[in-house]
Structure formats: structure tokens, C-alpha cells
Amino acid sequence: MQLRDTFTAFVDLSSRSFDNASTTMERVHQTSAEMSLNLLTDLGFPADVADSYRESHRRMLASSYGRVRLATRDFGETLVRATDHIPH
């Protein structure tokens, strides 16, 4: 493999790894929120309010982690484009 192909493969692997890690952290945060809201509901917190918080939190996490993943992919693509002068 040439240097550029190796670099491209490395960037791709790094981006996919970061994407997987971000998705895992998003799930951990969502599960933590679910557990907390379920406990509050069990203790008498109004279910409709908990559901509203739950949905708001889910949207916020999806947006935040989605943006992190997008930025990481964009950065990786920028790095690969920056190596266009390296022979294949």
C-alpha cells in the first residue's frame, strides 16, 4: 500500500472508532437519564413531566453526539483531502 492509501485507511479506522465510542457514550448517557427518571417516577414524580424530560434529553443527546460525530467525519475527510498531493 502506498503512503496515501495507508493514511486514508488510518483516518477511516480512527473516524469509525470515534463514531462507535461516541455512540456508546450517547447510549450510556441515555440509559443513565432513563434510570434517574424511572426512579423519580417510582418516587411519585409526575409521569408526564418525566416523559417530557426524557424526550427532551434524548433529542439533546442525539443532537450533541450527532454533531460530534459529524465534526469528526468532516475532520477526517479534510485530512484525507489534504494528502491529495501524495501519490497513490
Secondary structure, DSSP 8 states (H G I E B T S, - for coil): --HHHHHHHHHHHHHHHHHHHHHHHHHHHHHHHHHHHHHHHHTT--HHHHHHHHHHHHHHHHHHHHHHHHHHHHHHHHHHHTTTTS--
